[in-house]
Amino acid sequence: GEARGVQRHRAVLAPAMDRRNDDAITASLRIISYRPRSESELRGKLMEKGFEPADISVAIEYLAGSGYIDDERYAMDLSQSRTRNKGWGPAKIAADLARRGICKEAMAKALLPLATAEEETARAALEKWARKTGARPPLKDNLYEKAARHLKARGFRTGVIIKVIKGFCPTDENAI
């Protein structure tokens, strides 16, 4: 059956709306009921389902006007979630947001609060990596390189990586 939100909004839709617009809105509500989506992701899903671009635009406009889709809020929520749950850095989050069709302005607003916590997040990611791999300070030989590659792949800046690894191994003078 249809989600309760879809049924409720079907009743609210203006009677003068074209049936195709109603179908596009109903499909949109169903899609976003599974998980939040960016405008671009939703547009792509509706195109896959065979809706006309004009009907998709009406549906997107309706949902944005009703507060169901908001790329800035979506980018903010996703960036905080990726930092908190996956230990991602700003570069990896920015790439994920870009892949989801988030505009640069919304992306910049979402990444701004993360800049102050980048070092803390990188430290937590390094500690988690060390627990998983069994690495203990001081890191020897290629473990520095492995740790640095791990943090770089997670999207952290080089300066932050060096600082965090040096902080992890404060007595070792051969740090990166």
JOPE-V733039 format. One record per pair of residues at least 12 apart in sequence whose C-alpha atoms are under 10 Angstrom apart, sorted by sequence separation. I is the first residue (numbers start at 0). J is the second residue. D is the distance in Angstrom with one decimal. If there is no record, write none. Layout:
BEGIN
((I | J | D) (I | J | D))
END
This chain:
BEGIN
((9 | 21 | 7.4) (12 | 24 | 9.1) (43 | 55 | 9.5) (80 | 92 | 9.9) (94 | 106 | 9.7) (134 | 146 | 9.3) (148 | 160 | 9.2) (162 | 174 | 9.5) (8 | 21 | 9.7) (9 | 22 | 9.2) (12 | 25 | 9.9) (28 | 41 | 9.8) (42 | 55 | 6.6) (45 | 58 | 9.5) (78 | 91 | 9.7) (79 | 92 | 9.3) (93 | 106 | 6.7) (96 | 109 | 9.5) (129 | 142 | 9.7) (147 | 160 | 6.3) (150 | 163 | 9.6) (161 | 174 | 8.0) (162 | 175 | 9.0) (27 | 41 | 7.0) (30 | 44 | 8.0) (41 | 55 | 8.9) (42 | 56 | 8.1) (45 | 59 | 9.9) (78 | 92 | 6.1) (81 | 95 | 9.5) (92 | 106 | 9.0) (93 | 107 | 8.5) (146 | 160 | 8.7) (147 | 161 | 7.6) (150 | 164 | 9.6) (161 | 175 | 6.2) (9 | 24 | 8.4) (26 | 41 | 9.8) (27 | 42 | 8.8) (30 | 45 | 8.8) (77 | 92 | 8.4) (78 | 93 | 8.2) (146 | 161 | 9.9) (160 | 175 | 9.2) (8 | 24 | 8.8) (9 | 25 | 7.0) (42 | 58 | 9.2) (93 | 109 | 9.0) (147 | 163 | 9.5) (8 | 25 | 8.0) (27 | 44 | 8.5) (41 | 58 | 9.8) (42 | 59 | 7.5) (78 | 95 | 8.9) (92 | 109 | 9.5) (93 | 110 | 7.6) (128 | 145 | 9.8) (129 | 146 | 8.2) (147 | 164 | 7.6) (26 | 44 | 9.3) (27 | 45 | 7.2) (41 | 59 | 8.0) (74 | 92 | 9.4) (77 | 95 | 9.2) (78 | 96 | 8.1) (92 | 110 | 8.0) (128 | 146 | 7.7) (143 | 161 | 9.6) (146 | 164 | 7.7) (5 | 24 | 8.7) (6 | 25 | 8.4) (9 | 28 | 9.7) (26 | 45 | 7.5) (74 | 93 | 9.4) (77 | 96 | 8.1) (5 | 25 | 6.0) (8 | 28 | 8.6) (39 | 59 | 9.6) (89 | 109 | 9.7) (90 | 110 | 9.2) (126 | 146 | 9.8) (4 | 25 | 9.4) (5 | 26 | 8.5) (24 | 45 | 9.6) (38 | 59 | 7.1) (74 | 95 | 9.7) (75 | 96 | 9.8) (89 | 110 | 6.4) (125 | 146 | 6.9) (128 | 149 | 7.9) (143 | 164 | 7.6) (5 | 27 | 9.0) (6 | 28 | 9.6) (23 | 45 | 7.3) (26 | 48 | 8.8) (38 | 60 | 9.7) (74 | 96 | 6.7) (88 | 110 | 9.5) (89 | 111 | 9.1) (124 | 146 | 9.7) (125 | 147 | 8.8) (128 | 150 | 9.1) (143 | 165 | 9.6) (2 | 25 | 9.8) (5 | 28 | 5.8) (6 | 29 | 10.0) (73 | 96 | 9.4) (74 | 97 | 9.8) (1 | 25 | 9.1) (4 | 28 | 7.4) (5 | 29 | 6.5) (26 | 50 | 9.6) (38 | 62 | 9.4) (89 | 113 | 7.0) (125 | 149 | 8.0) (1 | 26 | 10.0) (4 | 29 | 8.4) (23 | 48 | 9.3) (38 | 63 | 8.5) (74 | 99 | 9.3) (88 | 113 | 8.2) (89 | 114 | 7.4) (124 | 149 | 8.7) (125 | 150 | 7.0) (143 | 168 | 9.8) (2 | 28 | 8.6) (3 | 29 | 9.7) (23 | 49 | 9.7) (70 | 96 | 9.8) (74 | 100 | 10.0) (88 | 114 | 9.0) (124 | 150 | 7.2) (138 | 164 | 8.9) (1 | 28 | 9.8) (2 | 29 | 6.9) (5 | 32 | 8.6) (23 | 50 | 6.8) (41 | 68 | 9.1) (74 | 101 | 7.1) (137 | 164 | 9.7) (138 | 165 | 9.7) (1 | 29 | 7.6) (4 | 32 | 8.1) (22 | 50 | 8.8) (23 | 51 | 8.8) (27 | 55 | 8.7) (73 | 101 | 8.8) (74 | 102 | 9.4) (78 | 106 | 8.9) (88 | 116 | 9.5) (89 | 117 | 7.5) (122 | 150 | 9.2) (136 | 164 | 9.6) (137 | 165 | 9.5) (147 | 175 | 8.6) (3 | 32 | 9.7) (26 | 55 | 9.9) (70 | 99 | 9.8) (88 | 117 | 6.5) (121 | 150 | 6.8) (124 | 153 | 8.4) (136 | 165 | 10.0) (138 | 167 | 8.6) (139 | 168 | 9.9) (2 | 32 | 7.6) (20 | 50 | 9.1) (23 | 53 | 9.9) (24 | 54 | 8.4) (28 | 58 | 9.2) (38 | 68 | 6.7) (70 | 100 | 8.9) (71 | 101 | 8.0) (75 | 105 | 8.1) (79 | 109 | 8.2) (87 | 117 | 9.1) (88 | 118 | 9.1) (121 | 151 | 9.6) (136 | 166 | 10.0) (137 | 167 | 7.8) (138 | 168 | 6.8) (143 | 173 | 9.4) (144 | 174 | 9.9) (2 | 33 | 9.8) (19 | 50 | 8.1) (20 | 51 | 9.3) (23 | 54 | 6.2) (24 | 55 | 8.0) (27 | 58 | 7.0) (31 | 62 | 10.0) (36 | 67 | 9.5) (37 | 68 | 6.8) (38 | 69 | 7.5) (39 | 70 | 9.0) (70 | 101 | 6.4) (71 | 102 | 8.7) (74 | 105 | 6.7) (75 | 106 | 7.9) (78 | 109 | 6.4) (79 | 110 | 8.7) (82 | 113 | 8.0) (86 | 117 | 9.6) (136 | 167 | 6.7) (137 | 168 | 5.0) (143 | 174 | 7.3) (144 | 175 | 8.1) (19 | 51 | 8.7) (22 | 54 | 8.7) (23 | 55 | 6.2) (24 | 56 | 9.8) (26 | 58 | 9.0) (27 | 59 | 8.0) (35 | 67 | 8.6) (36 | 68 | 7.2) (37 | 69 | 7.2) (38 | 70 | 6.5) (70 | 102 | 8.1) (73 | 105 | 9.1) (74 | 106 | 6.3) (75 | 107 | 9.6) (77 | 109 | 8.6) (78 | 110 | 6.9) (88 | 120 | 7.3) (121 | 153 | 8.5) (135 | 167 | 9.1) (136 | 168 | 5.3) (137 | 169 | 7.9) (139 | 171 | 9.0) (143 | 175 | 6.9) (20 | 53 | 8.5) (21 | 54 | 8.6) (22 | 55 | 9.8) (23 | 56 | 9.2) (24 | 57 | 7.9) (25 | 58 | 8.5) (35 | 68 | 7.7) (36 | 69 | 8.8) (37 | 70 | 5.5) (71 | 104 | 8.5) (72 | 105 | 8.4) (73 | 106 | 9.8) (74 | 107 | 9.3) (75 | 108 | 7.5) (76 | 109 | 8.0) (79 | 112 | 8.9) (86 | 119 | 9.9) (87 | 120 | 7.6) (88 | 121 | 7.1) (121 | 154 | 9.1) (135 | 168 | 8.8) (136 | 169 | 8.6) (137 | 170 | 7.2) (138 | 171 | 8.0) (140 | 173 | 9.3) (19 | 53 | 9.7) (20 | 54 | 5.1) (23 | 57 | 8.2) (24 | 58 | 4.7) (28 | 62 | 8.1) (35 | 69 | 9.4) (36 | 70 | 8.2) (37 | 71 | 9.0) (71 | 105 | 4.9) (74 | 108 | 8.4) (75 | 109 | 4.4) (78 | 112 | 9.6) (79 | 113 | 7.7) (82 | 116 | 9.3) (86 | 120 | 6.1) (87 | 121 | 8.0) (121 | 155 | 6.8) (136 | 170 | 8.8) (137 | 171 | 6.0) (139 | 173 | 8.8) (140 | 174 | 10.0) (19 | 54 | 6.5) (20 | 55 | 7.5) (23 | 58 | 5.8) (24 | 59 | 7.8) (27 | 62 | 8.1) (32 | 67 | 9.8) (35 | 70 | 9.8) (37 | 72 | 9.5) (38 | 73 | 9.5) (70 | 105 | 6.9) (71 | 106 | 7.5) (74 | 109 | 5.7) (75 | 110 | 7.6) (78 | 113 | 8.1) (82 | 117 | 8.9) (85 | 120 | 9.7) (86 | 121 | 7.2) (120 | 155 | 9.0) (121 | 156 | 9.4) (125 | 160 | 9.1) (136 | 171 | 8.4) (137 | 172 | 9.5) (138 | 173 | 9.3) (139 | 174 | 9.2) (18 | 54 | 9.7) (19 | 55 | 9.4) (20 | 56 | 9.0) (21 | 57 | 9.2) (22 | 58 | 8.9) (23 | 59 | 8.9) (24 | 60 | 9.7) (31 | 67 | 8.2) (37 | 73 | 6.6) (69 | 105 | 9.8) (70 | 106 | 9.0) (71 | 107 | 9.6) (72 | 108 | 9.6) (73 | 109 | 8.9) (74 | 110 | 8.6) (75 | 111 | 9.6) (86 | 122 | 9.4) (88 | 124 | 9.3) (137 | 173 | 9.5) (138 | 174 | 8.4) (17 | 54 | 8.9) (20 | 57 | 6.5) (21 | 58 | 7.9) (24 | 61 | 7.7) (31 | 68 | 8.4) (36 | 73 | 7.2) (37 | 74 | 8.1) (71 | 108 | 7.6) (72 | 109 | 8.2) (75 | 112 | 9.1) (83 | 120 | 8.0) (86 | 123 | 7.3) (87 | 124 | 8.0) (117 | 154 | 9.8) (118 | 155 | 8.5) (122 | 159 | 9.1) (126 | 163 | 9.9) (137 | 174 | 9.1) (19 | 57 | 9.9) (20 | 58 | 6.5) (24 | 62 | 7.7) (35 | 73 | 7.2) (36 | 74 | 9.6) (71 | 109 | 7.2) (75 | 113 | 9.8) (82 | 120 | 7.1) (86 | 124 | 5.6) (117 | 155 | 7.4) (118 | 156 | 9.3) (121 | 159 | 7.5) (122 | 160 | 8.5) (125 | 163 | 7.9) (126 | 164 | 9.8) (129 | 167 | 9.9) (19 | 58 | 9.8) (28 | 67 | 8.4) (82 | 121 | 9.6) (85 | 124 | 8.5) (86 | 125 | 9.4) (117 | 156 | 8.7) (121 | 160 | 7.1) (124 | 163 | 9.9) (125 | 164 | 7.8) (27 | 67 | 9.8) (28 | 68 | 9.9) (83 | 123 | 9.9) (118 | 158 | 9.6) (119 | 159 | 9.5) (122 | 162 | 9.2) (123 | 163 | 9.5) (16 | 57 | 9.7) (20 | 61 | 9.8) (35 | 76 | 9.7) (36 | 77 | 10.0) (86 | 127 | 9.2) (118 | 159 | 5.9) (121 | 162 | 9.7) (122 | 163 | 5.7) (126 | 167 | 8.3) (35 | 77 | 9.4) (82 | 124 | 9.8) (117 | 159 | 7.6) (118 | 160 | 8.0) (121 | 163 | 6.9) (122 | 164 | 7.9) (125 | 167 | 8.3) (117 | 160 | 9.8) (120 | 163 | 9.8) (121 | 164 | 9.2) (118 | 162 | 8.2) (119 | 163 | 8.5) (122 | 166 | 8.6) (118 | 163 | 6.8) (122 | 167 | 8.0) (12 | 61 | 9.6) (40 | 98 | 9.3) (41 | 99 | 9.7) (37 | 96 | 9.1) (39 | 98 | 9.5) (40 | 99 | 6.2) (39 | 99 | 6.7) (40 | 100 | 7.0) (91 | 151 | 9.0) (94 | 154 | 9.0) (38 | 99 | 8.7) (39 | 100 | 5.2) (40 | 101 | 9.4) (90 | 151 | 8.9) (91 | 152 | 7.6) (92 | 153 | 8.8) (93 | 154 | 8.7) (37 | 99 | 6.5) (38 | 100 | 7.5) (39 | 101 | 7.5) (88 | 150 | 8.2) (90 | 152 | 9.1) (91 | 153 | 6.0) (92 | 154 | 7.2) (36 | 99 | 8.3) (37 | 100 | 6.9) (38 | 101 | 8.1) (39 | 102 | 9.7) (87 | 150 | 8.6) (88 | 151 | 8.5) (90 | 153 | 7.9) (91 | 154 | 4.3) (92 | 155 | 9.9) (36 | 100 | 10.0) (37 | 101 | 6.9) (86 | 150 | 9.4) (87 | 151 | 9.7) (88 | 152 | 8.8) (89 | 153 | 8.6) (90 | 154 | 4.4) (91 | 155 | 7.8) (87 | 152 | 8.8) (88 | 153 | 5.7) (89 | 154 | 5.7) (90 | 155 | 6.4) (87 | 153 | 5.0) (88 | 154 | 4.2) (89 | 155 | 6.3) (90 | 156 | 7.7) (86 | 153 | 7.3) (87 | 154 | 6.1) (88 | 155 | 4.7) (89 | 156 | 8.2) (85 | 153 | 8.9) (86 | 154 | 9.3) (87 | 155 | 7.6) (88 | 156 | 7.9) (86 | 155 | 9.9) (82 | 153 | 9.9))
END
